[in-house]
């Protein structure tokens, strides 16, 4: 229901209260009648804002109800019941209960202040008539029931989306593995044929064509790339997944390849397995890019255990400059997808002083 519907309901309630007040105008003192009518209409029209400000509407309708009762209008507090429903539906249970208890306690006092001279028994009878406890409980229960139903519907929708996303990721991983295995086989064949051609040519004392040598080197490089990718794709139960504990091994392997790599770990603490795997892949991909493409001499890896998050930063002194715009490769896209799936953030850009920086922050709470 939109804003027009809210106005229709508010106007309808205001008209109903005004009609009820006019029907009993003979019992209302003349000097207080305008005030009473104004409070009846104001209490009904206040309901137009019940979705945006349910607590404020609860207070306004309650004050208006007490006001027109004190002015001598024996009219049920219908607007207040609508406000109770709206506040409970919005989740303000404690405020609604406290306000309703106060309303039940103060309503007899408002009736006592009215111009009518009523015995104490009649005061409580009129109080019960204008605000039935059963109606009050029913309004609150209806609001709470609808709130729970909406919450369950939202959870069901979110669960369906998560299930669909997980199945899509599983299917994508399956396709990637199948494609990887097929490419590995084909490139292996090319590599073997090129190696054989080079061997035969040299055995015969013939000059090896440059094209054949280029094919052989390309095959070797492609095979190395695919093996590294296969290791990442096949992190399953048969091969325990890598995590933070294996990051020092990555740094040592980078050092063995001639890179002056340093590792700094600040703080400690357990992190979810998914966070550990993602942190490992970020460091692995970053160091791989540094060794193969950055022409860097040094690199630093910093892992910082922060409250509620794990921060990773990798810096190198390679050839990248702020003027260059690196094209995002498959490795960077994969890192970004992993980080985004965990609700984290990733930045990768050239440094002002030269080189490249990869920064990631991964939440360590509420990780699926």
BELUR-V464892 format. One record per pair of residues at least 24 apart in sequence whose C-alpha atoms are under 7 Angstrom apart, sorted by the first residue. I is the first residue (numbers start at 1). J is the second residue. If there is no record, write none. Layout:
# BELUR-V464892
{{I/J} {I/J}}
This chain:
# BELUR-V464892
{{6/48} {7/48} {10/44} {10/45} {10/46} {10/47} {10/48} {11/44} {11/45} {13/44} {13/79} {14/40} {14/41} {14/43} {14/44} {14/45} {17/41} {20/75} {21/73} {21/75} {28/72} {28/73} {32/71} {36/68} {36/71} {36/73} {39/64} {39/67} {39/68} {40/64} {40/68} {43/79} {44/79} {47/83} {50/83} {50/86} {51/86} {54/83} {54/86} {54/87} {55/87} {57/83} {58/83} {58/84} {66/107} {66/110} {69/110} {69/111} {69/114} {70/110} {70/111} {70/113} {70/114} {71/114} {72/114} {72/115} {72/116} {75/130} {76/130} {76/131} {77/130} {77/131} {81/136} {81/139} {84/139} {84/140} {85/139} {85/140} {85/142} {85/143} {86/143} {88/140} {88/143} {88/144} {89/143} {89/144} {89/146} {89/147} {90/147} {177/233} {184/223} {184/226} {187/219} {187/223} {188/223} {190/219} {191/216} {191/219} {191/220} {241/277} {242/277} {242/280} {243/276} {243/277} {243/280} {244/276} {244/279} {244/280} {247/280} {250/284} {254/287} {259/297} {259/298} {260/297} {260/298} {260/299} {261/298} {261/299} {261/300} {262/299} {262/300} {262/301} {263/300} {263/301} {263/302} {264/301} {264/302} {264/303} {265/302} {265/303} {265/304} {266/303} {266/304} {266/305} {267/304} {267/305} {268/305} {271/364} {272/364} {275/362} {275/364} {278/338} {282/335} {285/331} {294/318} {294/319} {295/319} {308/363} {308/364} {308/365} {309/361} {309/362} {309/363} {309/364} {310/361} {310/362} {310/363} {310/364} {311/360} {311/361} {311/362} {312/359} {312/360} {312/361} {313/358} {313/359} {313/360} {314/357} {314/358} {314/359} {315/356} {315/357} {315/358} {316/355} {316/356} {316/357} {317/354} {317/355} {317/356} {318/354} {318/355} {318/356} {319/354} {319/355} {320/350} {320/354} {320/355} {320/356} {321/350} {321/351} {321/352} {321/354} {321/355} {322/350} {322/351} {322/352} {342/367}}
